[in-house]
Amino acid sequence: MGARGCRGRYRSSSQIPCSVWHPFRRDLNATHSALLLHNTLSGLSSCLGKTPTITHQKMFHIFQYRPLRLITQNSLSSMCLKLMLSRPVAFAQIWKSWFSSHSLLGNKNIILMGPPGAGKTTIGRIVGQKLDCPVIDIDDDVLETSWNMSVSEKLQDVGYEEFLEEEGKALLNFSASGSVISLSGSNPMHAAGMQHVKKNGIVVYLDVPTTVIMSRLKSMAVDRIVGLSAGNSLKDILQFRKPFYKRWYDVRVFCGEDIAAEVVAEKVLDAVKRYQDSELETFISTRSSRSGRSMEKDSHKYFSDIVIQGLAPDGGLFVPERRLPKFTAGEWQGLIEATYIERAEVILERCIHPADIPASKLAEIIGTAYGENFSCSKVAPVRHLAGNQFLLELFHGPTASFKDFALQLMPHLFASCIPRSCNYLILVATSGDTGSAVLDGFSRLHDTDKQRIAVMNFFPEDGVSPIQKSQMIGCQKENAWSVGVKSDFDFCQTAIKQIFTNSDFTGFLTVEYGTALAAANSINWARLLPQIVYHASAYLDLIHQGIIPFGSPVDICIPTGNFGNILAAFYAKMMGIPIRKCICASNENNVLTDFIRTGVYDLRGRKLIPTFSSAVDILKSSNLERYLHLIANEDGQLVTQLFNQLENQGHFQLRKDLLEKLQQDLVAGWCSEEDCLAAIHSVYSTTGYILDTHTAVAKVVADRLQDRTCPIIISSTAHYSKFAPAILRALRIAEINQNPLSQLHLLSSYSALPPIHWGLLETLKKTGKGDHQVCAADMSVLMHHIETLIQNHFMKVF
């Protein structure tokens, strides 16, 4: 793989955001520079008087022919030349077949890996036939040939542990090129053997659901599964082996139930092509014109670029040039029994090219992000509320908000993509939950990464709840700080955008301190991707619980401010999840509701209203730009025009055709403060469940807009204890102590608090209000804070 998967993929020194260029990217097509003539070329074989041979001397080899140029110079007899000249059509067909396979393989092997019953042997033969190249089955062609006995006989003869060692030795003594190789199910358990074969091959993991494998093996009556005994069930063995498979694969082919081997073979070829063509998956700005993109050949951005860059240079947001991949119904159904982590792996692998982050590394990152950090084993459980309403609980992460799903993952993605010799300062604007989630996520990086990655979080000093503020202050670490701004969230967000596009300031930081700026707000594409997973997972959970059959539609209702969460739900719909309507729920800052209903986005005369649901107290919805770019058929000029008009005149209006498209996807409503509190009280009185203020907004809107013909999934975006004063008021507590410590203690008597708030209780006991910086709503003041932090944390270059 190209080194872009290790530390970003840069085409030129101008794209490196630091003062020193690092040549991270390797030419991925180098393996194709010396093509080898395939050993099954009919006609040429007889001319050369040479056939492929297999030997069991020191190494097990599949010999291939020398490059065509050398053969034509040195080896072709006059008879061969006559054949070529007398049968030009036949030779052209031979050449086309040869070139087709070798433009894909070169001297590399396609190595099929997976559990017993995954179909490695059958699929390997089909792939080999399609590529017209040698096919090697490790069990039949290597092990049984070299041992001179069957695999099952060898297993019975030497036992489990000795068998694995003997099998590994055989793999070490094996070599091939330009072939399709089907591994044994237990080969991946021998590290040295796998390292050896992986050096010259692309490992394709045939990932088949455990239930499907067990059903297949039962009907096949297989007698050579390594490790199977009275004390170990087949299911135990399959689960035990999964980590070994995940360690070695380059690409995964996910195979659901009842999928034909021919179809899987095509998926294998598609996966290998994608793996090798790293130039396919590029990103564009929502404000770039089609003509500009075609003229600027070096302007392509890859995932590793945009994770670092955050905001496009023209002020737009990055989106995939070829849109997101679509899963088949069978692929989604294959994930019904999967865990949340397994679902995340399959979905995100299809959205992140392995040249940016290798699949095995991505799986490791996902396991770290959604493992012990979440207090619920299901990570994002779906709970029945009442009637056709279900709650998607997104508050089981370390900071008790839905932001944890992106911000436990994104810091590790970021650290994997950046060059090692650069410092990065992450700038964040938050209206509530993002701040503590960013601070917590980046503070969990490895120590070496924390030395070169720091975070500065700006939040409206008087625009978040006391608990949220205490949490942000409590989450400050050696590389993560919070700064209160005497303004609202819209100022904080706009200020950060302006800082990113201030080339004089960013250039000064790069030259003077070797430090680049990056964004961790939802304007960063790496923030949106993880949110797609939980919307898809929620639908699959309803299938798994037997609520609906696969293919039945659902509605989704989301409390919406910056449009990121609801956009992720729409992306899940594009990828194949049958979501009927995405319902946008606003509080009294209902600019989005008005826009969705009328097509007019109008900020003139509109002031931000502080509400109980502070995280959606937003008037300028950044991610709306991505959605409009999508429905406008990627018309960057139109998007630029609309948002320039919004910036300069305070409003814009959609064309009628675009409004009709929008209203096919979205419906919207808003909720007053009184109705929000009433919903919290009503739900608690009837079910004993306490909604947070944002979920209550969505509940009110869902009640008004749903038609009850299908289930509706309401996103519960935060734990109620973050908004203690409003919750206590909704529960009609007569006297509410203004001290956050007392409020949390009182709430804990109603229901258990999340771990983060028990920790916060201890912090508040020790530190009181905590310590943080506060600054005026002035760009120069914010820039001074940024430079001071860089001076204190990073070493000065000159």
N, C-alpha and C positions, 0 to 999 in steps of 0.2 A: 504494500500500500504506500501511497505517497505520504510524505512526512507531514502533510497538512493535517493529518489526523492526530499528530502529536502536539503540534503547537501552531495551528493556523496554516492557511495556505495563501501565500502572497506571490503575486506575479512580478512585482518590481519593488525597488527600494522606496518608491514614492508612496506605496501603500502601507509601509511600516510606520506606525504612529510614534516611533521613538527615534532617537538621533542616530542609531546604528542599525544598519540593515542586516537581516539574518536570512540566509537562503534556506528556508524551511521546506520549500516545496520541491519534490523530486518529480521528474517526468514519469508519469504513470504508464506511458506507452513504451518505455525503454525495453520492456520484455519482448516487444514485438519487433525490435530492430533487426534481429537475425532470424528470419523465418526458417523453420525446418520442414522439409518435404515429408508428407505423411507416408507411413510405411504400408498403407494399403492402396496406393495409387496403382490401379490396374493398368497393365501394359508396361509401365516403367519397371515394375517389379521383375517381370520376366526378362526385360532388356538388361537390367543390371545384374541379373542372376543372384539376387540377394533377397532374403526374406527375414522378417523380424525374428529374433531369437530370444529365448529366456534362459538365463543361466543361474545356477545356485552356487557359484563359486563364492568369492568373498562378499559380493553384493548381488542382489536380485535386480536385474536390469531389463528395461524395455528399450531396445535400440531403435533410434530413428535415423532417417537419412540426413546427409549433410545438406546445407543450404543449396537451393536450386542452382545458383550461380556457379558454385564449385562443381556440382554434378555436370552441368553442361560444359564446363571447361575441361574436366578431367576424366569423367566416367562414362559419358554416353557413347555408345557404339554407333556405327553408321546405321545399323538396323533400327536403333531407337529413333535416330533422327528421321529415317524414312517413315517410321510409324507415325511420328508426330506430324510430318509433312503430308502424308497420305491420308491422315484421318484428323483434319483440323477441327471438325465439329466435336468429335469424341474427345480429343485432347482438351478443347476449350471447356467441355463439361467437367472433365477430370480436374482441370486447373481451378474452375469455379468452386468445385466441392472442396478442394484442398485449401483454397484461400479462405473460404467461409469458415472452416473449422479453425484454421490457424490465426485468422484475424481475431478470433475469440480466445483461443487457448495459448498461442505462441508455444513456448516450451514449458508452460505451466500445466499443472494437472487440475482437474476438477475433482475434489475429494468429498464424497458424500458421507456424512456422519449422522448418526441418530440411533435411537434405541432399537432393539430387536423388533421386527414387525413394522418398521417405518417404511419399508419398501426400497431400501438402498440398492439391492441387487437388481430388482426389476427396473427401477428408474434409471440406474446406471447404464443398463443395456440400451434403454430407449435414448438416453442422452448421447451415448456413444454412437448409436446408429445415426442420429440426427447430425452429429459432427463428423461422422465417418472416421472415427479414431479408436484406438485400442481401449478395451474395457477390462479392468482387473478387479476381481472380487477377492479381497484379502483372505476371507475364510477358505474359499474353494481353490483359488489359484496360487496362493502363497503359503498359508499355514498347512493345509492338508497335503500340498505337494512337497513342502520341505520336511514335514514330519512323517510323511508316508503313512498317515492314519487320519481318520476323521477327527473333526474338532471335538465331537462329543466323546470319542474314545480317549483323546488326549486329556480332556477335562476329568474324566473318570480315573485316568491313569495317574495324574500328578496332583490333582486337587486344585482348589480355587487360587490360592496365593501363588503357587508355582506356575500355574497356567498363565496368570497375568504376566509373570516375569518372562516366561518362554515366548508368549505372544508379543511382548514388547521387544524382545531381542530380534524376533523375526522381522518386525517393523523397522528396526534399526538397520538391518541388513538388506533392506528393500530400497530400490530406486527406480523411478520412471519419469518420463516427461511427455507432455502432450497427450495425456491419457485421462480417462474417467476412472476413478478409483472408488470402490465401495468398501468402506472400513467395516470391521466387525463392530458389534454393539459395545464391546468392552475395550476396544483400542484406545479411546480417549482417557482411560484410567491409567495409562502408562505415559508419564510426562515426557521422558526422553524420546520415546518412539514418536509421539505426536509432534514434538519440536522438530524432529528429523523430517517427517513427511510434509509438515506445514511450510518448510523452507521453500519448497518448489510447487506450491499448490494453493488453490483457493478453497477453503474448507466451507462446505455448504451444509448447514444444520437442517435436517428434515425434522421439523418440530411437529410431532403428531400428539394430540391430546391423549393423556394416559388411559382414559376410558376406551378410546378407539384401539390403542395398542393392545390392551388386555383382551378385548373382543377378538382381535385378529389372531393373537397368539393362542387363544383358547381353541379356535377353529383349526389352527395349523398344527397343533400338538408338537411344538418345538421342544427338542430334548437337549439343547446345548446352550442354555442361558447361564452365563457365568455368575455364580453366587446364589443361584436358586437352590434352596434347601428347605427342610422342614421348619427351620427357624426364621427364614426370610421369605416373605410373600413376594409375588411378582410386582405388586404395587410398591412395596418397600424398595425393591431393587430399582425400579424405574425412577422413583423419587430420589434415591441415593445417587443415581448417575447424572441427574440433570445438571448439577454444578460443574461436572466434568465436561459435559457438552458445551455449556455456556462459556467455559474457559477458552475453548479452542476455535470457535467458529468465526468466520469472516462475514458470512451472510446467512440469514435465516430464511428458510422457506416454510411458511406456516401452512400446515395441511389439515384441513378439517375432515369431518366424517364424509364418507361416500364421495370421495374425489378420485377421479380416474388417474391411473399412473401416467398416462399420456399428458394429462393436464399438469400434473406435478412436474413432469420433465420440462414442459414449456416454462413453468415458473422457475425452475432451476436455471434454465438458460437466460431468462429475463433478469434474474437476480445477479448472475455472473456478469451479464452485460452492464447492468447498473453499477456494479462494483468497479468495473474497469473503466467506465465512462464517467470520470469525476467532473467533467465539464458540463454535464447535463443540468444539474440542479443548482441553478443560480437564482439570485434575488434581485429585485428591482425596487426603485422608489415609487411610492404612490404618486409622485409628482413628476416622474420622468416621461418624456414623450416617446412615442414609438420610433419616430425618425431619429431622435437623439440616441436611443439605445442601439439602433442599427449602425449608426456612424461610429460610436465609441466602442470598439471591439474590446478594449482593455478595461471597460468599466464594469465587467461582471463581478458580482459579489457572491461569495459562498457563505454557508452557514457560519463557519468560523470567523469570517470577516464581520458579519452583521451582529453577532453576539457581542463582539468587541465594540463595534462602532455605535450600535444602538439606533441613532437617528441618522438619516441620510443627509449628505451634505447640502442638498437643496431644500431641507426642512421637512421632507416627506418621511413616511414610514416604510420600512422594508417589508416586502411580501414576496412569496415564491413566484418566479416568472412562469412556471408551468403549473401553478396551483398545487393543491395537496393531493396525495394519492387516494384513490378510492378502493375500499375493501369490498370483496364480494360478500354476498350473504353467507356463504359457507365459511369464509374466514371469520366473520363476526360470530357465527354460531360456534366455531371452534374455540372461542374465548369465553363462552358462557361458564364453563367449569373452572376457568383460570383464576388465579389470585389477582389482586390489584397490581402487584408488582409485575406479574407476567403479562398482564394486559398492557401496562405501560411500556414494557420492553418491546412488544410486538408493534405497537402503534408508533412509538417514537423512532424505532429503527427505520421505519418506512419514511419518516420525515426528516431524518438527519443522515446525510451521506456518510458512509464509513470512512471516506477520505478525510472528513472533518473530525469525527470521533469514531474510532473503531467500535464495532458492535459489542465486542466483549468488554471494552472499557465503558461503553454506555450502560451496559447491563450492571456493571459494578457500581456506577454512579447512581443508577436508579435504586439499586438495593440499599445503598447508603442513605439515600434521600427518604425512602418510604419504609425503612425498616424499623429500628427501635425508636426513631424520632417521633413516631405517631403512637398515641395512647390506645388506639383501637386497632385490633389485628386486621380488620377489614379496610382500614385506612379511610375510605369514604363510604360509610354504610348508608343504605337507603332504609328509611323507617316509614311505616304507614302512619299517617296522621289521622285522617278521617275520610270516609267516603272514597272518592277517587283521587285524593290528594296524598302525595308522598313527599317526605323531606329527604333531601340529599345533604347529609351532615358533613360539612366541610370544615369543622372546627376542632378536629382531633389532633392537629399538628402541634408543634412546640410553642407557637404563640397564639393558638386557639382561633385562627382565622383561615379563610380559604386561600389567602396569599401564601401560606406555607407550602401549598402544592407546587407552586412555581419556584418559590424562593428557598426551598431545601434542595432543589435540583439545580437551579440556574448557577449558583456560585461555582459548583464543580464543573459545569459545562464551560463556564467562563475561564476558570483556571486551566482547563484542558486545551483551550484554544489560543491563549495569549503567548507571545514569545517570552522566554524566561528572563531575558535581560531588561525588560521594561517594567516600570511601576505603573499601576493603574489606580485611579481614584474613581470610585463609583458614586455618582450623584443621584439622589433620590428625592422626589417630592411625594408627600403622602397626605391624604385626607383622614388618615386614621390607622388602619391595620398594616399597610405596606411597610411603614417605618420599622416596627419591631420585627416583622418577618424578614426584612432585608438584613437588619443588624444581626439577628440570630443566625440566618443562613450563612452569611459571610464570616461570622465568627467561628463557624464549625469547620472552616478550611484547615488543611494541614498547616503546621507552623511555618514551613518554608513559603507557602502561598500567602499566608497572612503578612509576611514581611514585605511583599510587593503588591498586595491588593488591600486597599483601605476603602471605607464607606463613609460618606457624609449624608445624613438624612435631614432634609428641611421639612418642617411641618408648621401649620398655622398655630401659633402659640395658644390662641384662645378658641381654636376651631376643632379640637378633638376632646374626647371625654377624659375626665381625670384619670380613669384607669388606663386608658390608652396612652396618655402622656407618661404616667408612672411606668408603664411597661416599656415604652421607648427609652426612657432614661435608664431603666434597670437593665436593658439589653445592650447598653454601651459596653464595648470591650476595648482591648488594646488597639484594634484596627477599625473600630466602628464608633461613630459619634452622632449625636442628634443636636440639631440647632433649631430652636423655635423662632419663627418669623412673625413679626407683628403685622400680619395680613391674612388673606384667605388662601385656600388651596390653589385656586386658579392663578394667583400671583406666583406662588412657588413653582407650579408646573411651567408657566410661561417663562419665568426667569431661567429655569434650567435649560429649556429649549434655546433661549437666546444665548446662553453661555456656550452651549455646544456649537452654535453657528458663529461664534465670535472667534474668527481665525487668528486674530492678533493675540488674544488671551490664551487660547489653547496652544498656539505655536510657542508662546513665551514659556508656558509650563513644560512643554516638551523639550525645548532647548535648554532652559535653565535648570530644570529638575529631573529630566529624563522621565517625565510622568505624563501619561495620557488620561483623558477623561472618558468615562463610559457611563451608560445609563442602566438602571435596573428597574425602571418603571415599566408599565405595561406597553410603553412605546417600543420596548425591546422585544423582538420576536421570540426570544427564548423564554419570555414570561408567558406568552400566549400558548405555546405548544403544550406544556404540561396540563393546562386547563382543559384542553380537548379530551384528555384521557378520562377525567372524572365524569364528564357528561356522557361519554360512550359507556363507561363502566356502570353508571347508574341505570342505563337502559338494559344492559346485560344482566344486572342484578334483578330487575323486575322479571326478566325471562327465567332466571335461575330460581326465583321464588315462586314461579308458577302463576304470576299475576296476569301475564299476557303471553301469547305465543310469539315467536320471532316473526317480525314483519309488521305486527300491529303498531300503529303510530302512538306517540305520546306528545303532549305539550310540555314545554319547559318554561317556568316563570322565574325570573332572576331580578333581584334588586340591582338597579343599573345606574351608574354615574359616569364612569369613563369608557363604558361600552366594551371593555375587554372580556369580561366573563360571558356576556351574551354573545359576543362575536365568536368565542371559543365554542359555544353550543352550536352556532351556525356552521362553523367549520366541521364539527362532528357530523352534522347533517350532510354536508358535502361529501364526507368520507364514507357515507353509507348508513348512518344511524337514522332510522325512520322517525325523525322529529317533525311533527306537523307544523306547529307554530312556536316561535320564540316570543314569549311575552315579556316586554320591558316594563318593569315596575319602578316608578319614580316616587320620590317624596315631594314636598312642596316646591323643590327646585326642579320643576317638571318641564324643563326645556326639551328633553328628549321625547316626552309624551306628545307635546305640541308638535314637534317636528315630524314624528311618525304619523300623526293624524293629518297634518296639513302640508308637509313638504317644505315648510318655512322654518329655518333655524334662525331665531331672532333673539339677540342679546340686548337690544336697545331698550334702555330703561329698566332692565331686569337686574336686580341685586341679589346676591347670594343670601339665602335665608338659613341661619343655623338651625339644625333640626336634631331630633333624637337619633336619627340614622345618619351620622356625620360622614360615614365613608362614601355616601352617594351625594354629599353636598357639593356638587360639581356642575358648572355651567358649560365649560368647554370640554367636550368628550373627545379625547384624542383618538381613540380607536375607531370612532365613527368613520374616520378618513379611510381606513382599510376597507371597511364595508362598502362605502360609496365607490371606491376604486374598483371593487369587485363587480358591483351591479352596473357600473358604467363601462364594462368591457375593457377595463384597464386603460381608460382615457386619462392619462396623467395631466394633460393640459386642462381638462375640465376640472379635475380635482384641485389643481393649483389655483384655477380661477375662483372656485367656490370658497376655498379657505383663505385666499388673499382678500376676498370680499368680506368674509367674516372678520378677519383681522382689522381691516381698514374701515369697514362701514358698519360692522356689528351684526350683519345678517346675510343670509343667502337663501335662494329658493331653488328647489329641485325642478327639473323638467317633469312634465306630466308622465312620460313613459317611465322615468326612473322612479317616480313616486309609486306608480302601479307595481313595479317590480318589488320595491321595498315593502309595500303593504301585503304582498303575497307571502313574505317571510316573517314579518313582524307585526305584532299588535302591541298596544301600550295603554297604560293607565297610571294614575297617581293616587297617592294616599295622604290624607291630612295627618297632623300630629295627633289629633283626638282619635281618629280611626286606628292609628297605629297602636296607641296605648290600649284602646278597647279590644283590639284583636289579641293582644298579649293576655289580657285578663280573661277573655272569653275562652281561649284555647286552654289556659291553665285551669279554669273552672270546670271544663268539660273533660279534659284528658289528663291533667296533671303535668303536662309538658310545658316548659317555659321557652317561648320564642325570644330571640334577640330582636332588637328594633328593626333591623334590615329585613330579617325573615318575615317579620310582621307586616312590613310594607308589601312584600311580595305576596303574602297570604291574602291581604285585603284585595289586591289587584286580581289575584287568581280567582277569588270568590266572585268578583264582578264580571270577569271576561271569559271564564271557562264555560264550555257548553256541556260538560259532563259526559261526553260521548267517548272519551278515552282518558287514561290516567294522566295526571299532571304532576310533574316533578318540580318541587319548589326548592331552590337553592338556599340552604341555610348557611349563610356565609361567615358567621362568627358566633362565638359562645356568648350567651346573654350576660355573663358576669363582667364583660368588658364595658357594659353600659348600665352599671348598677343603679345610678339615680333614676333613670327612666324606668327600669324594670321594677324597682321598688315602688315607684309612683303608680305604675300600671297595676301592680298587685295590691294597690290601695293601702300601703303602709302609712300610718298616720304621721309618724315623726321620722324623718330621714336625716341621719347624721351626715354632714358634708364631708367627713373624713373618709377617704377611700378605704382605709383599713377597716373601719367600722362597717362600711357598706358591704365589703366582701365577706366579712364574718356573718353578717345578717343573711346574705344570699346563700351562704353555705348551709344554713339551717333548712333551706327549701330543697336544695339539690346539691349533689357533689360538684365541687369546682374542678376545672381542668388543672393538670399538674402545673402549668405555667403560673396560675394564679395562687396556688399554694406557695410557690416559690416567690411570687411577688409579695405575698403577705409577709414572708420572712424579710424580704428586702426593705419593705416599707417600715417594718419594725426597727430595722437597723439604721436606715438612712433618712427616714421621713420622706420629704418630697423628692429627694435626690438632687443631683447637680447637673445642669446643662446650660449651654450658651443660648442667649436670646439676641436677635439682631433686628434692625429696622428693615422695612420693606424697600430696600434700595439695592439696585444691581451691584453697585460698586462695593457695598458692604458685604454682600454675599461673596463676591469675588475675592475680597480681602480674607474672609474666613477660609475660603478654599485654599488660597496660597499659604496661609498660616498653618493649616493642617498639614499640607504637603511638606512645608519646612520642618515641622516637628516629627513627621513620621518617616519621610523618605530622605535619603542622602542627597545632598546637592551635587549636581554633575560638575559644575565649574566653581 
